[in-house]
């Protein structure tokens, strides 16, 4: 089994418009999560908290890619069941208009073909990005009305940013629609830095602005804090949450030397002369 050294940071902010923070996040290696709740207090915040609670069960576990995908899918099903059960309780208590739902994006460190990789899964429009060689790349694919319009060629990416239905999602936990996630497998060598975020970040910042923050902050804790602060400064129309994870080094457990691996990785990335 390969041992991987990760550094990570997380930040969240209610923003300038909302009165409650319905986002939730988890950073417990090897699992990292951002969930963006919908439904208001005792709705969206409960749904996103359920996601974090369920995925926390994967902390400290080891999986190959297939086992990891199975574990993530099973955890999403458990979340859906708990959110639905909680909803039924609210309806029975006389709250007919009550609703709880949440998007989620998950990154799980797995082993595939003898090498560590990131297994990323998403439901809704919370996103995963990776940084490689100083450039930002979107990993996840939004489950939203505007993304479907972009995919069909009916509107452009620029149109999507200002479309009146840009916040309408097509998949979410807690809703009646599909709850099957999309999965992406990323080699660690091509993912120097990983960002998971709610749409309160990417809805306020374009890719260039996110890239500038992620490539300008050395420490992942600073990167997470700065990208959330930038989203709030840009208007803060929604809750903003970010989890940033850096791959520092990896090797087989029986010959692991963290300092040597850090130096090796920095040399490869051009951080050392």
SVG drawing of the C-alpha trace seen along z (x, -y; Angstrom):
<svg xmlns="http://www.w3.org/2000/svg" viewBox="-49 -43 68 46">
<polyline fill="none" stroke="black" stroke-width="0.4" points="0.0,0.0 1.3,-3.5 1.6,-6.0 0.7,-9.6 1.5,-12.8 -1.3,-15.4 -1.5,-19.0 -5.0,-20.5 -7.0,-23.5 -10.7,-24.5 -12.7,-27.7 -16.3,-28.7 -18.3,-32.0 -22.0,-32.8 -21.4,-35.6 -23.0,-39.0 -26.6,-38.1 -27.6,-34.9 -28.4,-34.8 -27.5,-31.2 -24.6,-29.1 -26.1,-25.9 -22.7,-24.7 -20.7,-21.9 -17.3,-20.5 -15.1,-17.6 -11.3,-17.2 -10.5,-13.8 -7.9,-12.0 -8.4,-10.1 -11.8,-11.7 -12.7,-15.4 -16.2,-16.8 -18.0,-20.0 -21.8,-20.0 -24.1,-22.9 -27.4,-22.7 -30.7,-24.0 -33.9,-24.7 -33.0,-27.2 -32.3,-26.8 -33.2,-23.3 -33.4,-22.2 -30.3,-22.8 -27.9,-23.0 -29.3,-19.7 -28.9,-18.0 -25.4,-19.1 -24.5,-18.1 -25.9,-14.6 -23.5,-14.3 -20.5,-15.2 -21.5,-12.8 -22.0,-9.9 -18.7,-10.5 -16.8,-10.8 -17.3,-7.1 -14.8,-6.6 -12.0,-8.5 -9.0,-6.3 -10.1,-3.6 -8.2,-2.2 -9.9,-1.5 -9.0,-0.6 -10.8,-2.6 -13.6,-0.1 -14.1,0.3 -13.9,-3.5 -16.6,-4.1 -18.8,-1.5 -18.2,-3.1 -19.1,-6.6 -22.2,-5.4 -23.3,-3.6 -22.7,-6.7 -24.7,-8.8 -27.6,-6.3 -27.3,-6.5 -27.4,-10.3 -30.5,-10.2 -32.3,-7.8 -31.5,-9.9 -32.5,-13.2 -35.8,-11.6 -36.5,-10.3 -35.8,-13.6 -38.1,-15.2 -40.9,-12.9 -40.5,-13.8 -40.9,-17.5 -44.0,-16.9 -45.6,-14.9 -44.9,-17.7 -47.0,-20.1 -44.4,-21.7 -45.9,-21.0 -43.6,-23.5 -40.5,-22.3 -37.7,-21.1 -34.1,-19.9 -31.6,-19.1 -27.9,-19.4 -25.3,-19.1 -22.0,-17.4 -18.6,-17.0 -16.3,-14.3 -12.6,-13.4 -11.4,-10.1 -7.7,-8.9 -7.6,-5.4 -5.1,-2.9 -5.3,-1.9 -2.8,0.2 -0.3,-0.1 -0.4,-3.9 -2.4,-6.4 -5.1,-8.4 -7.9,-10.8 -11.4,-9.4 -13.7,-12.4 -17.5,-12.3 -20.1,-15.0 -23.9,-15.5 -25.2,-19.0 -23.1,-22.0 -20.5,-21.9 -17.2,-21.6 -13.8,-20.0 -10.8,-21.6 -7.2,-20.5 -4.1,-22.6 -1.3,-21.1 1.8,-23.0 0.4,-26.3 -2.9,-26.0 -6.5,-25.4 -8.6,-22.6 -12.2,-21.9 -12.7,-18.2 -16.4,-17.8 -19.3,-18.4 -22.2,-20.5 -25.6,-18.8 -27.5,-22.0 -29.9,-23.4 -27.4,-25.8 -24.7,-23.1 -27.2,-21.0 -27.8,-24.0 -24.0,-24.5 -23.5,-20.8 -26.3,-20.9 -24.7,-24.0 -27.8,-26.2 -25.8,-28.7 -22.2,-29.6 -20.2,-29.4 -20.4,-33.2 -24.2,-33.0 -24.3,-30.5 -22.7,-32.9 -25.6,-35.3 -28.5,-32.9 -31.6,-33.4 -31.6,-29.6 -27.9,-29.3 -28.7,-28.2 -31.2,-25.5 -29.7,-22.1 -30.8,-18.7 -29.4,-16.3 -29.2,-16.7 -29.6,-14.7 -33.0,-15.1 -34.8,-15.6 -37.0,-13.3 -34.6,-13.1 -31.5,-11.2 -29.0,-10.7 -26.3,-8.8 -23.0,-10.7 -20.5,-11.2 -17.0,-9.8 -13.5,-10.9 -10.2,-9.2 -7.1,-11.5 -3.5,-10.5 -1.8,-12.3 1.1,-13.4 -1.4,-15.4 -3.1,-16.9 -0.6,-19.0 -3.5,-20.8 -7.1,-19.9 -10.0,-22.3 -13.5,-21.4 -15.9,-24.3 -19.6,-25.2 -21.0,-27.4 -20.7,-30.4 -17.1,-30.4 -17.2,-29.6 -20.4,-31.6 -18.6,-34.7 -15.1,-34.1 -14.2,-33.1 -11.5,-30.5 -8.8,-33.0 -9.5,-34.5 -9.6,-31.1 -6.4,-30.1 -4.6,-33.3 -5.4,-32.5 -4.6,-28.8 -1.3,-29.4 -0.4,-32.4 -0.9,-30.9 1.7,-28.4 -0.1,-26.9 -3.4,-25.1 -4.9,-26.7 -4.1,-30.1 -5.4,-29.1 -8.8,-28.0 -9.2,-31.1 -8.2,-33.5 -10.4,-31.9 -13.4,-32.2 -12.5,-35.7 -12.2,-36.7 -15.7,-35.2 -17.2,-37.3 -15.3,-40.4 -16.7,-39.9 -20.2,-40.1 -20.8,-37.2 -24.3,-36.4 -24.2,-32.9 -22.4,-30.8 -18.9,-30.1 -16.9,-27.1 -13.5,-25.7 -11.4,-22.7 -7.9,-22.7 -5.6,-19.6 -2.0,-19.5 -0.1,-16.3 3.3,-16.7 4.7,-13.3 4.2,-9.5 6.0,-6.2 5.6,-2.6 5.0,-2.5 8.0,-0.4 10.4,-3.0 8.6,-6.2 10.7,-9.3 8.5,-12.4 11.3,-14.9 12.9,-13.2 9.6,-13.0 8.8,-16.7 12.2,-17.6 11.7,-15.3 8.2,-16.7 9.4,-20.3 12.2,-19.7 9.8,-18.1 7.5,-21.1 10.3,-23.6 10.0,-25.0 13.7,-24.4 16.6,-25.6"/>
</svg>
